[in-house]
Amino acid sequence: MIKYTLFGGEYSYLIPLLLCEKNIGQVHSIFANGFNIKMGDSLIFIGNKKNGLLPFGIHLTPIDTSRAVMLIKSNESVFWDKDTASLIFSEMSLSLEKGSRFKNDIFPVSKNVFYKDKLTNLKELLITNGQPTGLDIYINEFLSKYDRVSDENWSEGEQYILGLMDVVLTNDHSLIEKTLRFFLGRGKGLTPSGDDLMVGLLAFASITNFISVAFYEELSKLVEKEPITTDVSKEYLRYALKNEFSSTVTDVINSIGSNKPWLSEAAFDRLLGVGHSSGLDTLFGILVGMLAYNQFFE
């Protein structure tokens, strides 16, 4: 028996079409700040905005998030009632009728953007942070080696980062696949560090279009055809391949593409605060993309 009706405050513009195509599912995973439902082979996050507005998110107030988490059960069934625009659970319904749609737009790049200045700025912010990435790479040490342009004692992870910077432009599917297999699913958590790095790389590519079609093809194939990473991370990567990112990511990317001579520290800090190391890993991926772009195009 349904006890409560909650109302989604903000929801991704992609959600209604997804629910019309995939209207039956189940609760996938539950956290303190919300939960995921799996509709067909797609995930939808329902919860607060702690990690920004997600491209597959329905966002609730903090109070309604806590109430919803208490009312739902792991693996319980859920279905979409298009007549009432509601998701129906065993003890509650979630209506989108009074909600508002959002889209995390990536703005056109300013004609006066200087990527080298933004790259220098991002380096400084990451070096000041000083924390290791989820792949156990200290960014200050990596950059110190990279800037010396000499033979160094690179760790395995650092060697693959350098390899990644090269393969983003190649059409060698075999080499791309080998490199991607090192990163995808590597690291702990719901979104492994290697995947977060890849999202950051794709985010920078969304405003520069410098990555090869072959790279996108291989990444998409691995994500869709193999159980290579977590369901949650797979969803982020699926959206990233379509240039859809969380608001914490697009805020940084829009700052990079703006005509201002510096990167927004507020946007940097918001992304840095996501997850245990997810934000830092994503920022490192943006940095890797900028280094690769600078290496070949600047």
Phi and psi restraints in degrees (value plus and minus 20) as a CYANA .aco file:
   2 ILE   PHI     -93.2   -53.2
   2 ILE   PSI     104.3   144.3
   3 LYS   PHI    -119.5   -79.5
   3 LYS   PSI     -51.4   -11.4
   4 TYR   PHI    -154.1  -114.1
   4 TYR   PSI     130.1   170.1
   5 THR   PHI    -139.7   -99.7
   5 THR   PSI     100.5   140.5
   6 LEU   PHI    -126.9   -86.9
   6 LEU   PSI     140.6   180.6
   7 PHE   PHI    -143.7  -103.7
   7 PHE   PSI     105.9   145.9
   8 GLY   PHI     -89.6   -49.6
   8 GLY   PSI     109.0   149.0
   9 GLY   PHI     -99.0   -59.0
   9 GLY   PSI     -69.8   -29.8
  10 GLU   PHI    -155.8  -115.8
  10 GLU   PSI     119.6   159.6
  11 TYR   PHI    -163.2  -123.2
  11 TYR   PSI     127.3   167.3
  12 SER   PHI     -79.6   -39.6
  12 SER   PSI     122.7   162.7
  13 TYR   PHI     -82.3   -42.3
  13 TYR   PSI     -36.5     3.5
  14 LEU   PHI    -103.6   -63.6
  14 LEU   PSI     -36.0     4.0
  15 ILE   PHI     -85.0   -45.0
  15 ILE   PSI     -67.9   -27.9
  16 PRO   PHI     -76.3   -36.3
  16 PRO   PSI     -64.8   -24.8
  17 LEU   PHI     -85.1   -45.1
  17 LEU   PSI     -61.5   -21.5
  18 LEU   PHI     -79.0   -39.0
  18 LEU   PSI     -64.0   -24.0
  19 LEU   PHI     -90.6   -50.6
  19 LEU   PSI     -49.9    -9.9
  20 CYS   PHI     -89.1   -49.1
  20 CYS   PSI     -52.5   -12.5
  21 GLU   PHI    -104.0   -64.0
  21 GLU   PSI     -51.0   -11.0
  22 LYS   PHI    -152.6  -112.6
  22 LYS   PSI      70.4   110.4
  23 ASN   PHI    -121.4   -81.4
  23 ASN   PSI     -17.8    22.2
  24 ILE   PHI    -148.5  -108.5
  24 ILE   PSI     115.6   155.6
  25 GLY   PHI    -183.8  -143.8
  25 GLY   PSI    -175.5  -135.5
  26 GLN   PHI    -174.2  -134.2
  26 GLN   PSI     142.7   182.7
  27 VAL   PHI     -89.9   -49.9
  27 VAL   PSI     107.4   147.4
  28 HIS   PHI    -116.5   -76.5
  28 HIS   PSI     -69.0   -29.0
  29 SER   PHI    -176.5  -136.5
  29 SER   PSI     127.1   167.1
  30 ILE   PHI    -145.7  -105.7
  30 ILE   PSI     116.6   156.6
  31 PHE   PHI    -153.4  -113.4
  31 PHE   PSI     157.5   197.5
  32 ALA   PHI     -88.6   -48.6
  32 ALA   PSI     -52.9   -12.9
  33 ASN   PHI    -119.2   -79.2
  33 ASN   PSI      -8.4    31.6
  34 GLY   PHI     129.4   169.4
  34 GLY   PSI    -182.7  -142.7
  35 PHE   PHI    -175.1  -135.1
  35 PHE   PSI     140.4   180.4
  36 ASN   PHI    -126.9   -86.9
  36 ASN   PSI     121.3   161.3
  37 ILE   PHI    -134.2   -94.2
  37 ILE   PSI     127.7   167.7
  38 LYS   PHI    -129.0   -89.0
  38 LYS   PSI      95.6   135.6
  39 MET   PHI    -132.0   -92.0
  39 MET   PSI      88.3   128.3
  40 GLY   PHI      45.8    85.8
  40 GLY   PSI    -144.5  -104.5
  41 ASP   PHI    -125.5   -85.5
  41 ASP   PSI      -4.2    35.8
  42 SER   PHI    -133.7   -93.7
  42 SER   PSI     127.4   167.4
  43 LEU   PHI    -122.7   -82.7
  43 LEU   PSI     126.6   166.6
  44 ILE   PHI    -147.9  -107.9
  44 ILE   PSI     107.9   147.9
  45 PHE   PHI    -111.0   -71.0
  45 PHE   PSI     114.2   154.2
  46 ILE   PHI    -143.6  -103.6
  46 ILE   PSI      97.2   137.2
  47 GLY   PHI     147.6   187.6
  47 GLY   PSI    -183.0  -143.0
  48 ASN   PHI     -98.4   -58.4
  48 ASN   PSI    -195.6  -155.6
  49 LYS   PHI    -125.0   -85.0
  49 LYS   PSI       7.4    47.4
  50 LYS   PHI     -74.7   -34.7
  50 LYS   PSI     -59.6   -19.6
  51 ASN   PHI    -123.1   -83.1
  51 ASN   PSI       1.6    41.6
  52 GLY   PHI      70.1   110.1
  52 GLY   PSI    -195.9  -155.9
  53 LEU   PHI    -106.2   -66.2
  53 LEU   PSI     100.4   140.4
  54 LEU   PHI    -112.0   -72.0
  54 LEU   PSI     126.2   166.2
  55 PRO   PHI     -88.4   -48.4
  55 PRO   PSI     -32.7     7.3
  56 PHE   PHI    -142.1  -102.1
  56 PHE   PSI      18.5    58.5
  57 GLY   PHI    -133.7   -93.7
  57 GLY   PSI     124.9   164.9
  58 ILE   PHI    -136.4   -96.4
  58 ILE   PSI      97.3   137.3
  59 HIS   PHI    -126.1   -86.1
  59 HIS   PSI     115.4   155.4
  60 LEU   PHI    -134.6   -94.6
  60 LEU   PSI     147.0   187.0
  61 THR   PHI     -88.3   -48.3
  61 THR   PSI     139.5   179.5
  62 PRO   PHI     -75.7   -35.7
  62 PRO   PSI     -59.4   -19.4
  63 ILE   PHI     -86.6   -46.6
  63 ILE   PSI     -66.7   -26.7
  64 ASP   PHI     -87.2   -47.2
  64 ASP   PSI     -51.1   -11.1
  65 THR   PHI     -82.0   -42.0
  65 THR   PSI     -67.8   -27.8
  66 SER   PHI     -81.3   -41.3
  66 SER   PSI     -60.4   -20.4
  67 ARG   PHI     -85.7   -45.7
  67 ARG   PSI     -63.5   -23.5
  68 ALA   PHI     -84.2   -44.2
  68 ALA   PSI     -63.0   -23.0
  69 VAL   PHI     -81.2   -41.2
  69 VAL   PSI     -54.6   -14.6
  70 MET   PHI     -92.1   -52.1
  70 MET   PSI     -49.3    -9.3
  71 LEU   PHI    -109.3   -69.3
  71 LEU   PSI     -42.7    -2.7
  72 ILE   PHI    -115.8   -75.8
  72 ILE   PSI     140.9   180.9
  73 LYS   PHI    -145.6  -105.6
  73 LYS   PSI     127.0   167.0
  74 SER   PHI     -78.9   -38.9
  74 SER   PSI     113.5   153.5
  75 ASN   PHI      51.8    91.8
  75 ASN   PSI     -16.8    23.2
  76 GLU   PHI     -88.8   -48.8
  76 GLU   PSI     134.4   174.4
  77 SER   PHI     -95.2   -55.2
  77 SER   PSI     130.9   170.9
  78 VAL   PHI    -163.7  -123.7
  78 VAL   PSI     123.0   163.0
  79 PHE   PHI    -159.4  -119.4
  79 PHE   PSI     135.4   175.4
  80 TRP   PHI    -115.9   -75.9
  80 TRP   PSI     101.5   141.5
  81 ASP   PHI    -120.4   -80.4
  81 ASP   PSI      82.2   122.2
  82 LYS   PHI     -89.0   -49.0
  82 LYS   PSI     -45.1    -5.1
  83 ASP   PHI     -87.6   -47.6
  83 ASP   PSI     -54.7   -14.7
  84 THR   PHI    -126.7   -86.7
  84 THR   PSI     -18.0    22.0
  85 ALA   PHI      32.3    72.3
  85 ALA   PSI      28.7    68.7
  86 SER   PHI    -154.1  -114.1
  86 SER   PSI     125.6   165.6
  87 LEU   PHI    -110.5   -70.5
  87 LEU   PSI     107.6   147.6
  88 ILE   PHI    -127.1   -87.1
  88 ILE   PSI      99.3   139.3
  89 PHE   PHI    -128.6   -88.6
  89 PHE   PSI    -199.8  -159.8
  90 SER   PHI     -87.7   -47.7
  90 SER   PSI     -55.9   -15.9
  91 GLU   PHI    -141.1  -101.1
  91 GLU   PSI     -16.5    23.5
  92 MET   PHI    -176.1  -136.1
  92 MET   PSI     143.4   183.4
  93 SER   PHI    -145.5  -105.5
  93 SER   PSI     130.5   170.5
  94 LEU   PHI    -142.7  -102.7
  94 LEU   PSI      91.1   131.1
  95 SER   PHI    -115.8   -75.8
  95 SER   PSI     118.7   158.7
  96 LEU   PHI    -120.4   -80.4
  96 LEU   PSI     -16.1    23.9
  97 GLU   PHI     -78.2   -38.2
  97 GLU   PSI     -59.5   -19.5
  98 LYS   PHI    -119.5   -79.5
  98 LYS   PSI     -15.9    24.1
  99 GLY   PHI    -102.1   -62.1
  99 GLY   PSI     152.3   192.3
 100 SER   PHI    -143.4  -103.4
 100 SER   PSI     121.2   161.2
 101 ARG   PHI    -101.2   -61.2
 101 ARG   PSI     129.2   169.2
 102 PHE   PHI    -154.5  -114.5
 102 PHE   PSI     136.9   176.9
 103 LYS   PHI    -157.5  -117.5
 103 LYS   PSI     107.1   147.1
 104 ASN   PHI    -103.0   -63.0
 104 ASN   PSI      62.8   102.8
 105 ASP   PHI     -88.3   -48.3
 105 ASP   PSI     122.8   162.8
 106 ILE   PHI    -122.2   -82.2
 106 ILE   PSI      98.6   138.6
 107 PHE   PHI     -96.8   -56.8
 107 PHE   PSI     134.1   174.1
 108 PRO   PHI     -77.8   -37.8
 108 PRO   PSI     123.0   163.0
 109 VAL   PHI     -92.3   -52.3
 109 VAL   PSI     115.8   155.8
 110 SER   PHI     -83.8   -43.8
 110 SER   PSI     125.0   165.0
 111 LYS   PHI     -86.3   -46.3
 111 LYS   PSI     -41.7    -1.7
 112 ASN   PHI    -121.0   -81.0
 112 ASN   PSI      -5.0    35.0
 113 VAL   PHI     -90.8   -50.8
 113 VAL   PSI     117.4   157.4
 114 PHE   PHI    -138.3   -98.3
 114 PHE   PSI      80.5   120.5
 115 TYR   PHI     -84.1   -44.1
 115 TYR   PSI     -51.7   -11.7
 116 LYS   PHI     -82.5   -42.5
 116 LYS   PSI     -59.9   -19.9
 117 ASP   PHI     -85.4   -45.4
 117 ASP   PSI     -62.4   -22.4
 118 LYS   PHI     -88.3   -48.3
 118 LYS   PSI     -55.1   -15.1
 119 LEU   PHI     -83.6   -43.6
 119 LEU   PSI     -65.5   -25.5
 120 THR   PHI     -79.9   -39.9
 120 THR   PSI     -63.1   -23.1
 121 ASN   PHI     -82.7   -42.7
 121 ASN   PSI     -64.9   -24.9
 122 LEU   PHI     -85.3   -45.3
 122 LEU   PSI     -60.8   -20.8
 123 LYS   PHI     -76.0   -36.0
 123 LYS   PSI     -67.8   -27.8
 124 GLU   PHI     -81.1   -41.1
 124 GLU   PSI     -63.3   -23.3
 125 LEU   PHI     -85.3   -45.3
 125 LEU   PSI     -61.7   -21.7
 126 LEU   PHI     -90.9   -50.9
 126 LEU   PSI     -57.8   -17.8
 127 ILE   PHI     -85.9   -45.9
 127 ILE   PSI     -59.7   -19.7
 128 THR   PHI     -83.4   -43.4
 128 THR   PSI     -56.4   -16.4
 129 ASN   PHI     -80.9   -40.9
 129 ASN   PSI     -66.5   -26.5
 130 GLY   PHI      55.6    95.6
 130 GLY   PSI     -21.6    18.4
 131 GLN   PHI    -105.8   -65.8
 131 GLN   PSI     129.1   169.1
 132 PRO   PHI     -93.9   -53.9
 132 PRO   PSI     130.2   170.2
 133 THR   PHI     -93.1   -53.1
 133 THR   PSI     152.9   192.9
 134 GLY   PHI     -85.8   -45.8
 134 GLY   PSI     -36.1     3.9
 135 LEU   PHI    -111.5   -71.5
 135 LEU   PSI      -9.4    30.6
 136 ASP   PHI      46.1    86.1
 136 ASP   PSI      13.6    53.6
 137 ILE   PHI    -128.0   -88.0
 137 ILE   PSI     104.6   144.6
 138 TYR   PHI    -104.6   -64.6
 138 TYR   PSI      96.2   136.2
 139 ILE   PHI     -83.3   -43.3
 139 ILE   PSI     -56.4   -16.4
 140 ASN   PHI     -83.5   -43.5
 140 ASN   PSI     -59.7   -19.7
 141 GLU   PHI     -88.8   -48.8
 141 GLU   PSI     -61.5   -21.5
 142 PHE   PHI     -81.1   -41.1
 142 PHE   PSI     -65.9   -25.9
 143 LEU   PHI     -87.7   -47.7
 143 LEU   PSI     -55.7   -15.7
 144 SER   PHI     -81.1   -41.1
 144 SER   PSI     -64.1   -24.1
 145 LYS   PHI     -86.6   -46.6
 145 LYS   PSI     -64.5   -24.5
 146 TYR   PHI     -82.7   -42.7
 146 TYR   PSI     -61.2   -21.2
 147 ASP   PHI     -94.2   -54.2
 147 ASP   PSI     -39.4     0.6
 148 ARG   PHI     -99.1   -59.1
 148 ARG   PSI     -36.9     3.1
 149 VAL   PHI      27.9    67.9
 149 VAL   PSI      33.7    73.7
 150 SER   PHI    -163.9  -123.9
 150 SER   PSI     150.9   190.9
 151 ASP   PHI     -84.1   -44.1
 151 ASP   PSI     108.1   148.1
 152 GLU   PHI    -151.6  -111.6
 152 GLU   PSI     145.3   185.3
 153 ASN   PHI    -107.9   -67.9
 153 ASN   PSI      59.3    99.3
 154 TRP   PHI     -96.9   -56.9
 154 TRP   PSI     120.4   160.4
 155 SER   PHI     -94.1   -54.1
 155 SER   PSI     149.2   189.2
 156 GLU   PHI     -80.0   -40.0
 156 GLU   PSI     -65.1   -25.1
 157 GLY   PHI     -80.5   -40.5
 157 GLY   PSI     -62.7   -22.7
 158 GLU   PHI     -85.2   -45.2
 158 GLU   PSI     -58.0   -18.0
 159 GLN   PHI     -82.4   -42.4
 159 GLN   PSI     -60.6   -20.6
 160 TYR   PHI     -90.4   -50.4
 160 TYR   PSI     -51.6   -11.6
 161 ILE   PHI     -82.1   -42.1
 161 ILE   PSI     -66.0   -26.0
 162 LEU   PHI     -81.4   -41.4
 162 LEU   PSI     -59.6   -19.6
 163 GLY   PHI     -85.0   -45.0
 163 GLY   PSI     -59.0   -19.0
 164 LEU   PHI     -81.7   -41.7
 164 LEU   PSI     -59.7   -19.7
 165 MET   PHI     -83.4   -43.4
 165 MET   PSI     -45.3    -5.3
 166 ASP   PHI    -106.2   -66.2
 166 ASP   PSI     -62.3   -22.3
 167 VAL   PHI     -95.2   -55.2
 167 VAL   PSI     -34.8     5.2
 168 VAL   PHI     -82.1   -42.1
 168 VAL   PSI     -39.7     0.3
 169 LEU   PHI    -124.9   -84.9
 169 LEU   PSI     -28.1    11.9
 170 THR   PHI    -105.1   -65.1
 170 THR   PSI     143.1   183.1
 171 ASN   PHI    -128.6   -88.6
 171 ASN   PSI      -8.0    32.0
 172 ASP   PHI     -99.9   -59.9
 172 ASP   PSI      75.3   115.3
 173 HIS   PHI     -79.3   -39.3
 173 HIS   PSI     -58.1   -18.1
 174 SER   PHI     -84.1   -44.1
 174 SER   PSI     -64.4   -24.4
 175 LEU   PHI     -88.2   -48.2
 175 LEU   PSI     -59.6   -19.6
 176 ILE   PHI     -81.7   -41.7
 176 ILE   PSI     -67.2   -27.2
 177 GLU   PHI     -78.8   -38.8
 177 GLU   PSI     -66.2   -26.2
 178 LYS   PHI     -79.3   -39.3
 178 LYS   PSI     -63.3   -23.3
 179 THR   PHI     -87.3   -47.3
 179 THR   PSI     -65.0   -25.0
 180 LEU   PHI     -83.4   -43.4
 180 LEU   PSI     -56.0   -16.0
 181 ARG   PHI     -84.3   -44.3
 181 ARG   PSI     -46.2    -6.2
 182 PHE   PHI     -88.2   -48.2
 182 PHE   PSI     -59.3   -19.3
 183 PHE   PHI    -107.8   -67.8
 183 PHE   PSI     -61.8   -21.8
 184 LEU   PHI     -85.6   -45.6
 184 LEU   PSI     105.6   145.6
 185 GLY   PHI      60.7   100.7
 185 GLY   PSI     -19.4    20.6
 186 ARG   PHI    -105.8   -65.8
 186 ARG   PSI     104.3   144.3
 187 GLY   PHI      94.7   134.7
 187 GLY   PSI     151.9   191.9
 188 LYS   PHI    -114.8   -74.8
 188 LYS   PSI     149.3   189.3
 189 GLY   PHI      73.7   113.7
 189 GLY   PSI     156.3   196.3
 190 LEU   PHI     -88.0   -48.0
 190 LEU   PSI     -49.8    -9.8
 191 THR   PHI    -142.9  -102.9
 191 THR   PSI      74.5   114.5
 192 PRO   PHI     -73.5   -33.5
 192 PRO   PSI     131.3   171.3
 193 SER   PHI     -78.5   -38.5
 193 SER   PSI     -60.2   -20.2
 194 GLY   PHI     -82.8   -42.8
 194 GLY   PSI     -53.7   -13.7
 195 ASP   PHI     -92.1   -52.1
 195 ASP   PSI     -61.1   -21.1
 196 ASP   PHI     -81.5   -41.5
 196 ASP   PSI     -60.5   -20.5
 197 LEU   PHI     -79.5   -39.5
 197 LEU   PSI     -62.2   -22.2
 198 MET   PHI     -84.8   -44.8
 198 MET   PSI     -57.9   -17.9
 199 VAL   PHI     -82.2   -42.2
 199 VAL   PSI     -62.6   -22.6
 200 GLY   PHI     -82.9   -42.9
 200 GLY   PSI     -61.9   -21.9
 201 LEU   PHI     -80.2   -40.2
 201 LEU   PSI     -66.0   -26.0
 202 LEU   PHI     -86.6   -46.6
 202 LEU   PSI     -51.4   -11.4
 203 ALA   PHI     -84.8   -44.8
 203 ALA   PSI     -64.8   -24.8
 204 PHE   PHI     -86.9   -46.9
 204 PHE   PSI     -57.1   -17.1
 205 ALA   PHI     -83.5   -43.5
 205 ALA   PSI     -44.9    -4.9
 206 SER   PHI     -85.6   -45.6
 206 SER   PSI     -41.3    -1.3
 207 ILE   PHI    -128.2   -88.2
 207 ILE   PSI     -23.3    16.7
 208 THR   PHI    -140.6  -100.6
 208 THR   PSI     -42.1    -2.1
 209 ASN   PHI      33.3    73.3
 209 ASN   PSI      20.8    60.8
 210 PHE   PHI    -121.4   -81.4
 210 PHE   PSI     -27.2    12.8
 211 ILE   PHI    -104.3   -64.3
 211 ILE   PSI     123.8   163.8
 212 SER   PHI     -89.4   -49.4
 212 SER   PSI     133.3   173.3
 213 VAL   PHI     -81.1   -41.1
 213 VAL   PSI     -57.2   -17.2
 214 ALA   PHI     -80.6   -40.6
 214 ALA   PSI     -56.8   -16.8
 215 PHE   PHI     -83.8   -43.8
 215 PHE   PSI     -66.0   -26.0
 216 TYR   PHI     -82.4   -42.4
 216 TYR   PSI     -60.5   -20.5
 217 GLU   PHI     -83.4   -43.4
 217 GLU   PSI     -65.4   -25.4
 218 GLU   PHI     -87.3   -47.3
 218 GLU   PSI     -61.2   -21.2
 219 LEU   PHI     -84.0   -44.0
 219 LEU   PSI     -64.3   -24.3
 220 SER   PHI     -82.3   -42.3
 220 SER   PSI     -61.3   -21.3
 221 LYS   PHI     -83.3   -43.3
 221 LYS   PSI     -64.3   -24.3
 222 LEU   PHI     -86.5   -46.5
 222 LEU   PSI     -60.2   -20.2
 223 VAL   PHI     -86.2   -46.2
 223 VAL   PSI     -61.3   -21.3
 224 GLU   PHI    -105.8   -65.8
 224 GLU   PSI     -50.8   -10.8
 225 LYS   PHI    -119.9   -79.9
 225 LYS   PSI     -36.0     4.0
 226 GLU   PHI    -149.8  -109.8
 226 GLU   PSI     129.8   169.8
 227 PRO   PHI    -101.7   -61.7
 227 PRO   PSI      42.4    82.4
 228 ILE   PHI    -108.4   -68.4
 228 ILE   PSI     -35.9     4.1
 229 THR   PHI    -171.8  -131.8
 229 THR   PSI    -193.5  -153.5
 230 THR   PHI     -94.9   -54.9
 230 THR   PSI     139.3   179.3
 231 ASP   PHI     -80.3   -40.3
 231 ASP   PSI     -61.5   -21.5
 232 VAL   PHI     -85.7   -45.7
 232 VAL   PSI     -66.1   -26.1
 233 SER   PHI     -84.7   -44.7
 233 SER   PSI     -58.1   -18.1
 234 LYS   PHI     -78.6   -38.6
 234 LYS   PSI     -59.1   -19.1
 235 GLU   PHI     -85.9   -45.9
 235 GLU   PSI     -64.8   -24.8
 236 TYR   PHI     -78.3   -38.3
 236 TYR   PSI     -62.4   -22.4
 237 LEU   PHI     -87.8   -47.8
 237 LEU   PSI     -59.2   -19.2
 238 ARG   PHI     -77.4   -37.4
 238 ARG   PSI     -65.4   -25.4
 239 TYR   PHI     -90.2   -50.2
 239 TYR   PSI     -59.0   -19.0
 240 ALA   PHI     -81.1   -41.1
 240 ALA   PSI     -56.1   -16.1
 241 LEU   PHI     -84.7   -44.7
 241 LEU   PSI     -38.9     1.1
 242 LYS   PHI    -125.6   -85.6
 242 LYS   PSI      -3.4    36.6
 243 ASN   PHI      41.3    81.3
 243 ASN   PSI      16.4    56.4
 244 GLU   PHI    -136.7   -96.7
 244 GLU   PSI     103.6   143.6
 245 PHE   PHI    -155.8  -115.8
 245 PHE   PSI     147.4   187.4
 246 SER   PHI     -88.8   -48.8
 246 SER   PSI     140.7   180.7
 247 SER   PHI     -84.4   -44.4
 247 SER   PSI     -50.1   -10.1
 248 THR   PHI     -85.1   -45.1
 248 THR   PSI     -51.8   -11.8
 249 VAL   PHI     -98.6   -58.6
 249 VAL   PSI     -66.8   -26.8
 250 THR   PHI     -85.3   -45.3
 250 THR   PSI     -50.1   -10.1
 251 ASP   PHI     -82.3   -42.3
 251 ASP   PSI     -61.4   -21.4
 252 VAL   PHI     -88.5   -48.5
 252 VAL   PSI     -65.2   -25.2
 253 ILE   PHI     -83.4   -43.4
 253 ILE   PSI     -61.2   -21.2
 254 ASN   PHI     -86.3   -46.3
 254 ASN   PSI     -52.4   -12.4
 255 SER   PHI     -88.3   -48.3
 255 SER   PSI     -59.9   -19.9
 256 ILE   PHI     -83.6   -43.6
 256 ILE   PSI     -58.3   -18.3
 257 GLY   PHI    -105.0   -65.0
 257 GLY   PSI     -21.4    18.6
 258 SER   PHI    -101.2   -61.2
 258 SER   PSI     150.7   190.7
 259 ASN   PHI    -107.9   -67.9
 259 ASN   PSI     -15.8    24.2
 260 LYS   PHI     -94.3   -54.3
 260 LYS   PSI     126.0   166.0
 261 PRO   PHI    -100.0   -60.0
 261 PRO   PSI     -19.3    20.7
 262 TRP   PHI    -155.9  -115.9
 262 TRP   PSI     140.7   180.7
 263 LEU   PHI    -105.9   -65.9
 263 LEU   PSI     119.7   159.7
 264 SER   PHI     -85.6   -45.6
 264 SER   PSI      95.5   135.5
 265 GLU   PHI     -88.8   -48.8
 265 GLU   PSI     -50.1   -10.1
 266 ALA   PHI     -84.6   -44.6
 266 ALA   PSI     -63.2   -23.2
 267 ALA   PHI     -86.5   -46.5
 267 ALA   PSI     -61.8   -21.8
 268 PHE   PHI     -78.1   -38.1
 268 PHE   PSI     -67.7   -27.7
 269 ASP   PHI     -85.5   -45.5
 269 ASP   PSI     -56.7   -16.7
 270 ARG   PHI     -84.0   -44.0
 270 ARG   PSI     -63.8   -23.8
 271 LEU   PHI     -90.1   -50.1
 271 LEU   PSI     -59.8   -19.8
 272 LEU   PHI     -79.2   -39.2
 272 LEU   PSI     -50.5   -10.5
 273 GLY   PHI    -101.4   -61.4
 273 GLY   PSI     -20.4    19.6
 274 VAL   PHI    -100.1   -60.1
 274 VAL   PSI     103.0   143.0
 275 GLY   PHI      45.8    85.8
 275 GLY   PSI    -191.8  -151.8
 276 HIS   PHI     -92.3   -52.3
 276 HIS   PSI     -70.9   -30.9
 277 SER   PHI    -157.0  -117.0
 277 SER   PSI     -14.7    25.3
 278 SER   PHI     -78.6   -38.6
 278 SER   PSI     -64.3   -24.3
 279 GLY   PHI     -83.5   -43.5
 279 GLY   PSI     -64.0   -24.0
 280 LEU   PHI     -84.6   -44.6
 280 LEU   PSI     -62.0   -22.0
 281 ASP   PHI     -84.2   -44.2
 281 ASP   PSI     -57.7   -17.7
 282 THR   PHI     -87.5   -47.5
 282 THR   PSI     -62.4   -22.4
 283 LEU   PHI     -82.9   -42.9
 283 LEU   PSI     -57.8   -17.8
 284 PHE   PHI     -83.8   -43.8
 284 PHE   PSI     -59.1   -19.1
 285 GLY   PHI     -82.6   -42.6
 285 GLY   PSI     -58.8   -18.8
 286 ILE   PHI     -82.9   -42.9
 286 ILE   PSI     -63.4   -23.4
 287 LEU   PHI     -80.2   -40.2
 287 LEU   PSI     -65.4   -25.4
 288 VAL   PHI     -79.1   -39.1
 288 VAL   PSI     -62.4   -22.4
 289 GLY   PHI     -81.5   -41.5
 289 GLY   PSI     -62.2   -22.2
 290 MET   PHI     -87.9   -47.9
 290 MET   PSI     -58.0   -18.0
 291 LEU   PHI     -84.1   -44.1
 291 LEU   PSI     -63.2   -23.2
 292 ALA   PHI     -83.7   -43.7
 292 ALA   PSI     -64.4   -24.4
 293 TYR   PHI     -82.4   -42.4
 293 TYR   PSI     -64.6   -24.6
 294 ASN   PHI     -83.9   -43.9
 294 ASN   PSI     -55.7   -15.7
 295 GLN   PHI     -85.1   -45.1
 295 GLN   PSI     -54.7   -14.7
 296 PHE   PHI    -126.9   -86.9
 296 PHE   PSI     -43.0    -3.0
 297 PHE   PHI    -143.1  -103.1
 297 PHE   PSI     -34.3     5.7
